Amino acid sequence: MAEHYYTVTWDQLHRDARALAWRLIERGPFQGIVAITRGGLIPAAIIARELELRLIDSVCVVTYDEEARGVPVITKAPDAAGDGAGFLIIDDLVDTGSTARVVRKLLPKAHFATVYAKPAGRPLVDTFVTEVSQDTWILFPWDTELQMAVPLAKREKPGG
């Protein structure tokens, strides 16, 4: 279980995805994007807009169930990407690298980019924007909701 949580807002995700697009524009041109579902869908849409790409495909990989990690299973392969040459693979995060290894094997010639990267998975991606520690769980805006926060003075004190 994660020891730290890092909350990403919609605004921050948009800024970070645009920052990733800035890094990727120099690596192009690309003919299309393969988004890793589900986390890569929203960053892929932002990057597609910024790079003016219209060809967007997906690879559906099931790995996470809330905070429990499983073995990655591809439930849908991309249709148009071939071996990945000329394509971008986009995901929100590379964590342990288990999903990245499976997708890399499927699209070995693609350029792999993520918005966020943890140390264990970082060597598997070509481009990323922000690194977080391995023991940090990123709370993405599509996984969270706004609610009243308990004031610090009313929270239980550690050890008490």
URQUI-V276078 format. One record per residue. RES is the residue in one letter. OMEGA is omega as a letter, one per 40 degrees, with the letter a starting at -180 (none if undefined). D_FIRST is the distance of its C-alpha to the first C-alpha in Angstrom with 1 decimal. Layout:
# URQUI-V276078
RES OMEGA D_FIRST
RES OMEGA D_FIRST
This chain:
# URQUI-V276078
M a 0.0
A i 3.8
E a 6.5
H i 9.2
Y i 10.6
Y a 13.7
T i 16.0
V i 18.7
T i 21.9
W i 24.4
D a 26.8
Q i 24.4
L i 23.4
H i 27.1
R a 28.0
D i 25.4
A i 26.5
R i 30.1
A i 29.4
L i 28.1
A i 31.3
W i 33.3
R a 31.9
L a 32.6
I i 36.1
E a 37.4
R a 36.0
G e 37.8
P i 39.6
F i 37.4
Q i 38.7
G a 35.6
I i 31.9
V i 29.5
A i 26.5
I a 23.4
T e 22.6
R a 21.2
G a 19.6
G a 22.6
L a 25.2
I i 25.5
P i 25.4
A i 27.9
A i 30.2
I a 30.3
I i 30.9
A i 33.5
R a 35.4
E i 35.4
L a 36.5
E i 38.9
L a 37.5
R a 38.4
L a 37.2
I i 33.6
D i 32.2
S i 28.8
V a 26.7
C a 24.5
V i 21.4
V a 18.9
T a 15.5
Y i 12.7
D a 12.7
E a 10.9
E a 7.2
A i 8.2
R i 10.0
G i 13.5
V a 16.7
P i 18.5
V i 21.7
I i 24.5
T i 26.1
K i 28.6
A i 30.0
P a 31.7
D a 35.5
A a 37.1
A a 35.3
G i 36.8
D i 35.3
G a 33.8
A i 36.7
G a 37.2
F i 34.0
L i 30.9
I a 27.5
I i 25.4
D i 21.7
D a 19.5
L i 17.0
V a 16.7
D i 13.2
T a 13.4
G a 16.9
S i 17.0
T a 18.5
A i 20.7
R a 22.1
V a 23.2
V i 24.8
R i 26.4
K a 28.0
L a 29.3
L a 30.6
P a 31.3
K i 33.7
A i 31.8
H a 30.5
F a 26.7
A i 25.4
T i 22.2
V a 21.8
Y a 18.6
A i 17.5
K a 14.8
P a 16.5
A a 15.7
G a 17.3
R a 19.8
P a 22.6
L i 22.7
V a 23.8
D a 27.2
T i 26.6
F a 23.9
V a 24.1
T i 21.1
E i 18.6
V a 15.3
S a 13.2
Q a 10.7
D i 7.8
T i 9.1
W i 8.4
I i 12.1
L a 13.5
F a 16.6
P i 19.7
W i 20.0
D a 16.7
T i 17.6
E i 20.7
L i 22.7
Q i 23.1
M i 24.5
A i 22.4
V i 22.9
P a 25.0
L a 23.5
A a 26.3
K i 25.4
R i 21.7
E i 20.9
K i 21.2
P i 18.6
G a 19.7
G none 22.1
